[in-house]
Each structure stands twice: as structure tokens, then as C-alpha cells.
Amino acid sequence: MIARDRELLCRAAEVMRSFGPVVVELLGRQDGGELPAGPVREVGDAFAALAGEFLGRAEELDGGAGGRVVESGDGVW
């Protein structure tokens, strides 16, 4: 595994490790049962950034998107 992949996995571990305490904090900050938008957005942004890093790395490993076909169990998408 190259250093870049190791760093990506370490970043994922950090995000996942901090997710539990964030959820507990959000539970305590509910307003009438509803979550505050700001912290929910921050969590979403963190996961979106991490997902983007994983997808970008997968694209690099595949050699780019040019002409690539992804097959699912139902056929080609």
C-alpha cells in the first residue's frame, strides 16, 4: 500500500472515530426533536469530502474515466 492510500485510510479512521461523539452531542442539541442545521451540515460536509477523496483515488487507480464502464448486477450503468 502506498503512503497516499495509507493516509486516506487514516483520514477515514479519524472521521469515523469522531462520528460517535458528534452523534451524542447532536442528540443533546436537538431542539424539540429537530437537529440544528449547522452541525448536521458540518457532518455531511465531512462525509462528502471523505467520499470525494475515496472516489478520486478510485478514479486514479482505474486510470481515469475515459471509456470506463461500470457494471452492476442488473447490467451496465
Secondary structure, DSSP 8 states (H G I E B T S, - for coil): --HHHHHHHHHHHHHHHHHHHHHHHHHHT-BTTB--HHHHHHHHHHHHHHHHHHHHHHHHHHT-STT---EETTEE-
